[in-house]
Amino acid sequence: MISIAGIVRIFALVLIAEALLPRAAFALPRSYALEHPAECAQAWAKNTDARANCASRAFCDAHRNDDRISRIVCDPYISKADRKRPSVTISRAWLDAARDLTERETMSRCQQPTVVVYPEGSPPPKFDLVTMLPAGMKTAKLALCGNISVGMFPPTIVKVGVGSGGAARMEITWNRNGTGPRETHSVRLNPAEVTQLLIAVNRSDFWRLPPALSHSGAADGEYANVEVTVPGWRNHVGDAIGDGDAVDSSTLVNALSEIIARHWKNVPGA
């Protein structure tokens, strides 16, 4: 559970980001900086307010400590992974050679929000264990479950299971257009989508990520609580999500969003 001091720090960062990033209320799978290099180069050269939308991984590698604004807007592009922690690269071949997950290994509290705030002195809210697998999927070698929150919309819940031979299903539950009826749908993922997902897990350095809110996010932005498990490996990460050039959890969640958007419309966070 995040301490009160931690919550205060998080919301202070959110308020700073909101002041500096008035047009970045929602995380986007695309990157404004990469799509508008000339405008962004001019914004940084002239120190205009447009800098707030003009950070990128390449820029921040060189300029993240130039000034206070660059440190704030570069935060989504700076990895917080602990390189001292062990890791593993997951591939189709690795999964095919692995055993199936046990039923216990597929149970999780991953549907809880990224940030849990409750009145001081009251007991923390309880979140039930749920299966990470889509309905009807009994066995898997990789299970993923995520709670993706955008602004004040009810969360989008995504579950993915990958089994033998790369057979995979995705199930999502969301409110249509954010405010409509709650719906649950599932789909079989094709081999390219399974590959995309595994690449994203590896590129996010998921097994080395800290558990809670290592990046500051914009007010009414996107946050995600994601758990992934394979035999012998498990991590549960909650963090703010940036654009398509951001690192860490953003890499994985944006890949999930791209897959979701291919199959369903009007899904918050996709």
Protein Blocks (a to p, Z undefined) as FASTA:
>chain_A
ZZfklmmmmmmmmmmmmmmmmmlmbccfbdfklmmmmlmmmmmmnopaklmmmgcfklmm
mmmmmpmmlmmmmmmmpcfbdfkbccddddfklmmmpccddfklmgccklpcfbdcddeh
iacdddddddfbdehiabdfbdcdddddehjbccddddddddehhiacddddddehhlac
cddddddddfklmmmmmmmmmmnommmpcfbhpbccdehiacdddddddehiacdddddd
ddfkbghjlmmmmmmmmmmmmmpghiehZZ
